């Protein structure tokens, strides 16, 4: 029995468990209960007429990177529409605010074969683009079986993921051979996909460098800026469990030396707001964005537990610690902070953005740290040396703009497939 056949059989048998799992996620705020049917392949909106490009971006990071590409594809063919899928509540909220009228968002179906088939029966995509690294076997194979060209865009495989796929050739080879084209995020990624059996792989550059800056509501930004006033402050962005406590420990270490110090925490998952407040409020005065609060003089930690406002806080801040980088999560995108003139600090694990982190390090445009003492030292340095803070911000912004032509090369690689789509008649 092949690996693919075994996978299909197991996921079919697991349908009741997957349904239960989705229900549990909904109760925890990780699924949208009003749209949970989409995760079972049941569409909530009709398919638009004419040619349709389907782009799948797993979560908010991939979706943010893909926005510029979505815009370019719609410019290339004014007669097409796009379906954009993702799998997280945060990404859905961001996309629904920023997608064109010619693009529709749906949650991606869980990788149960009958749910995937129901999804494809409804949407009938003419071209499918998968962004980065989420390769669900049923989703990929069922799409390929319908003669829909598949392209992997900005594909990424960590060394660990590559080794895992390499040990399962019965699953990985037919999966990779389903792609008409794989565009690697790095040249190493291109080599990985080739080794796994992808028939055609190229490296046109990293799409993340072409992402548009995160948006912000100007009135909301002005209100927060007025509330912060002239207080010294720093930002902990896209934090995960453990990193809020880390930011609070740094705050405690610095508040005597920097009277009025404010620490702003933007959790990666805003629905953790209650949990974070419970952890921190015993030792610190905490105010919360989700409750409509602004940081008054007594507020020590401003918890920005709202959806889609990271761009606001990057515009506000001069110093930004990039979350997800202190454990084994691989870090989040430092370019989002660099584009908006922040001095960037990150932890030791930037696996997901290893090339970006290396580019920032080569340009001496970011500070890295290993532990709490290191982060405390980095924040102290930037709070006390404004010239160094501005130098780092300028250098990081330069790195973020030097490689922005990757979008042009990616669009050129996709052009033959886009040109081959049927006309709207």
Buried (B, 14 or more C-beta within 10 A) or exposed (E): EEBBEEBBEEBEEBBEEBBEBBEEBBEEBBBBEEBBBBBBBBBEEEBBEBBBBBBBBBBBBBBBBBBBBBBBBBEBBEEBBBBBBBBBBBBBBBBEEBBBEBBBBBBBBBBBBBBBBBBBEBBEBBBBBBBBBBBBBBBBBBBBEEEBBBBBBBBBBBEEEBEEBBEBBBBBBBBBEBBBBBBBBBEBBBBBBBBBBBEEBBBBBBBBBBBEBBBBEEEEBEEBEEBBEEBBBBBBBBBBBEBBBBBBBBBBBBBEEBEEBBBBBBBBBBBBBEBBBEBBEEEBBBBBBBEEBEBEEEBBBBBBBBBBBBBBBBBBBBBBBBBBBBBEBBBBBBBBBBBBBBBBBBBBBBBBBBBBBEBBBEBEBBBBBEEBEBBBBBBBBBBEEEEEBBBBBEBBBEBBEEBBEBBEBBBEBBEEBBEEBEEEE
